[in-house]
Amino acid sequence: MPTGSAVEPATGSTLSHLEGSLSGRRYDAGSLIGLDPLDGRPLLARYDLDRASTTLTPEVLRGRPRDGLWRWRELLPVADPSAIVTLGEGSTPLLSRQALAEAAGLTDVRVKVESLNPTGTFKARGMAVAVSRAVELGARSLVVPSAGNAGGALAAYGAAARTPVTVVMPADAPRANQAEVLACGGRLVLVEGLISDCGRISGALAGVTGGFDLSTLKEPYRVEGKRTMGLELAEDLGWRLPDVIVFPTGGGTGVIGLWKAFHELEEMGLIDGRRPRMVAVQSEGCAPIVRAFEQGDRFATPWEDPGTRAGGIRVPSSVGDFLILDAIRTSAGAAVAVSEDAISEGQRLAGRLGGGYVGPESGAAVAALTVLRERGLADPGDIVVVFDTGAGHKSPPADLPPAHRVAPTADEDEILDLAARLDLRSPNRLTPY
Ligand SMILES: Cc1ncc(COP(=O)(O)O)c(C=O)c1O
C-alpha cells in the first residue's frame, strides 16, 4: 500500500497457533475449532509478534488510512485478504466529553464511540473477523445464540459473506435486533427463555446441521476482532493507555480483548508495562462477575434468575469468567454493579450531556462513572475511557419525558401556549437550551 513516496512491504497475518487460555496447550490454527478440547475453556489466538513488529510500527500505521480494523492485518487471523468480509467496522472516534466528566466529579472522560460501527454496536468488530476467518476455514453455515446485538451483526456479516446464518434469541430481545436479523436474510429462532437456553439450543442445532457455532468465546476469533478497540485506543493516545477503562460486561469479550491487546502491544515494544484499571460494569439484576470479584473467587457461579433491561449484559455465566476476573484484578480495577434506574439515567444523562444516544449497556457504563471517585478507582486528572458499546436505537431508555403535542392548525394563541409549555426562556434564541 503506498505511503507517501515510500511503498509498504507486503504484509499479512502473523497468526501462529491457538492456545488454551486455561490449559496453556498449543493447537494448530489451520482448521475450524471451538473450545479447548482439554477443558472446555476458550482458545486464544497467538501471533508471531516479533515478525508483526517489523511492519506494524507507529510510522507505518501513520501512513495507513484510518479506514477500519483491517489496518491491523498483521494482528488479525485472516490469511487470505480476499477472504476479508467488511462493512466498514472499526476506526471509531475517541471523544473528550467534558460535561460527562464534570457530572461524575472527574476531569478527563473520553468516550470510545463503538455505536458508530455497522449495525450500531461493537459486536460488528467481532463478527467481521470471526465470519471472515470461519468462511476462510471452510464454514458453510453459521449459528449463534444472542441477546440481540451479536445476532444482528452476524446476520449482516453472514449476508456479506454469502453464508447462511441462524440466530437464536430470547423472545423478549429488542424488536430492533429481531428486525435486523430478518432484514439481513438471517433465520431467526425465538426462545421463551434466557441467553443460556439459547446457547444450548444453538449448540445442539450446530451439532445436527453442521453449522459452525459462533457463541461468545466458544470460538477463538470474535475476541480477536474486539481487541482491535485496544489497539486503536493505544494509537489514539500516542502509544500510552488511559488510567481507567469502564466497560459494560456480559460474556466479557470486550474486557478480555482489550487486556489481550495491551499485552501484545507491550510485547511488540509499542507501549510500556503500565495498564489501565479495568472496571467491568454489570446490572444489579445480573452480576455474576461482580459477586465473584467481591468474594475473591477465580470462577463465577452462574447468576440465578437474571433480569435487566440491558440485554447485552444479561449474561448469567461466561465461559471466560476467569479471564475477565484476572484482567480486573491484575489491573487493580473492579467489577461494579449499577441499578436498573441508574442504567436508564445513564442513558438519559449521556444524551443530555452530549455523549450521544446510547443503549442501556453504555448507560450502565456511564452510570458507573459516578462511583469511580467514591471507590478510589480514579483520581482527579486521570484519563478515563468509557466505552459506548451500542446505539440507543436498539433499546431506548425508560421514563422519557412526554413529547409536546400541537394541532397542525394551531393559531397564534396556541403557539404561545406551546412556547410556554416548552419553557423556552428566550424565544429569539436559535437553540432552545
Ligand atoms: C451493546 C453491548 N454492550 C456490551 C455487551 C457486553 O459484551 P461483552 O461482555 O461480551 O464484551 C454486549 C453484549 O451483547 C452488547 O451488546
The ligand as a Gaussian input file, in Angstrom:
#p B3LYP/6-31G(d) Opt

LIG

0 1
 C      -24.195000      -3.173000      23.442000
 C      -23.450000      -4.215000      24.226000
 N      -22.588000      -3.814000      25.178000
 C      -21.899000      -4.695000      25.932000
 C      -22.072000      -6.064000      25.771000
 C      -21.279000      -6.994000      26.630000
 O      -20.288000      -7.602000      25.871000
 P      -19.075000      -8.446000      26.364000
 O      -19.132000      -8.608000      27.824000
 O      -19.164000      -9.729000      25.637000
 O      -17.860000      -7.701000      25.973000
 C      -22.949000      -6.531000      24.769000
 C      -23.129000      -7.969000      24.531000
 O      -24.065000      -8.414000      23.919000
 C      -23.653000      -5.578000      23.987000
 O      -24.493000      -5.971000      23.021000

